[in-house]
Amino acid sequence: MTELTIEINKRSSNKMKQGFPLIEQAALTKSIQNAEEGSILRVVDEFGSFIGKGYYGKQNKGVGWILTKDPSEQIDQRFFENRIQTALKSRKRLFEDSTTTAFRLFNGEGDGIGGLTVDYFDGYYVCTWYSEGIYHFRHDIYEALNRVVTFKAIYEKKRFANQGQYVEDDDFVMGERGEFPLIVKENGMNFAVYLNDGPMVGVFLDQRDVRRRIRDEYAMGKDVLNTFSYTGAFSVAAALGGAVKTTSVDLAKRSLPKTIEQFSVNEIDYEAQDMIVMDVFNYFKFAKKKGKSFDLVILDPPSFARSKKHTFSAAKDYTGLLQEAIAITEKNGVIIASTNCSTFSMEKFHTFIEEAFKKEKTKYQILEEYTLPEDFRTTKSFREGNYLKVVFIKKK
């Protein structure tokens, strides 16, 4: 593959010299001509001084990632093997924890390769590719994985269609095909996952610490509402933590059988729980009309969602969502406000919380907050990579 030299403007070069790894479209002094996805990029400043070397791959607002600051380092199978080996060592504790068999082995730019994540599910690995550029290196990366880890099988998710959408495919790469659902453990809780069924497997691994906290400290004796519940993982944690009842609400029809399955693999009587297929905003109206209120309300919406009547954007609409939750939360009850939107900071998220409680003329207390768990490694120079923001709020 040809090596192209690209020049970065002054503002961006200063940022990149301090470790910012994404090669942004706006950073280029002129557009890249005739570049193929996966081309090696040699990045220089306006004076021609070397900044770093990486690859060309369109992803969101970027056109590639810096992979090394060593001009002589080759981006080849050995390079990827070294990076994966380092990542493996830093997850040693998780591999040795018999109560947790699902976690992230490799987290993109946090582990030195932007555009790639690798998740571990009890002997199976799932590689997620976020650009055709990084996918160009798949043979080297799979060979590196093959040398570094022992696996039952490797699956992949391609997320480089329009606006990062999932590319529908078989997803099996090598090894022996798994039988699904595969039951994995997380802090002793069981979750059913499917590695061959679309872009998502059935549980979001980045919320591991939050689920444990709900189970261990917040659920006992509580009436719990879990909104945007997906497969009900938070509801499972609450039920295992002694919740009197859980109510799971999600618009997707498949959320109902998936949530029943997650309760069942944990030997929880799902018939004692409420599972409602409904637009969350319509459910808030329903709950208010019926005078329903909850001791613990979990809000974990997607960054952007559209239904027939509502379009939700976390950056614009989270305050309104919180107001709806405040209205049906008991006094001294707790709201767990979560977002995976990378376009605003934790500080900004706190302003949404403050504004919502102000509008509802209600006081509150921040109990604790979480960002990504240890296996979702991030780098301080790329704040956008630490996207998760979770705040436990007591309504006073």
C-alpha positions, 0 to 999 in steps of 0.5 A: 500500500502506498504511503501518502504525506499529508499536511495538517494545519497549525491549530490541529498539529499542536493538538496532535503533537500532544497526542490527539490521535484522530486525523480530522477532515478539518485539519487538512491543509488540502484534500487527500487525492486518490487515497484508498482506504487503508493507505498509510499516511505520514502526517506532517505540520506546516513546516514539513516536520513529522507528527505521526504515521497512521492510516486513511479511513473515513470515520465520523468527522475523521479521515484516519488515525495516527498509530505511531509517532515513530517514523521508522515503525512499520504498520504490519502484523508485528505492530498489531501483535505488540498492541494486542499483547499490551492490551492483553496484559492490562486485562489480566485481572479480568481474565482471571476473574471467574465471576466475569466472562465478558469484557473489552480486550481492546478499546480503539485509540485507548489501546493505540489503534483507532477504529477497532474494538475487540470484545471477549465473551467466554472464549469468543472474540468479537472484532468491531471495525469502524472504517474500511480503512482499518478493515483493510488490515484485518488479515494482519490483525486476525493473524496477530490475535491468532498468535496472542490469544486462544479462542473458540471462535472470532466474530466481526461487526462491520460498522462502516456503512453510511454514518457508521451503520452496521453492514449486514453479514454472517459475522463468523470469521474463524474457529468453531461456530458458537451455539447461541445464546451464549451465557456469559457472566458479569460480576456473577450475573448471567447474560444471554448474548448472540454474536451472530445476530446483527450489530448488538449482542444483547448487553452493553459491556460499558455499563458493567460497574453501574449494573453492579452498583445497582444490584449491590447498593440501590435496588433492595426493596425498591420499585424500579423503572428501567427506560430504553431497557433494550434487553433488560440488563439493568432490570436483571441487576435490580431484581438480583439486588432485591427490588420489589418489582422492575418495570422495563420499557422499550419501543422495540418489539424484540425487547420483550422476548429478549428481556424475558430471556435475560430474567430466565437465565438468572432464574428470576420469575419474569411474570413477577416483573412488568415489561412494556413495549411502548415509546418511553415518552408515552409511558411517562404520560401513562404513568402520570395519568395513573399516578404511578411513581418509582423509587429508582428510575434508570435513564439510558437513552440512545444518543439519537432515536426516532419514533413515529411521534418523537425524535430524541437527541441527547445533546438537545433533549436530555433536560426534558427527558430528566424532567419527565423522570423527576415527575414520577420519582418518589421523594428521596428516590434515585434517578440514574441518568446515563448517556453515551453521547460523545459530543458533550462533557460530564460538566455539560451533563451536570448543567442538563441535570441542574436545569431539569431540577430547576424547571421541576422546582425540586432539589437534588443531591449527586450521590456518585458518578461513573465513566467508562470501566477499566477495560474501556481504556481511553487516552486523555488527549482524546476526550471524545473517547471517554463517552460514557457519563452516568450520574446517580441523583437523589431527588430531595 
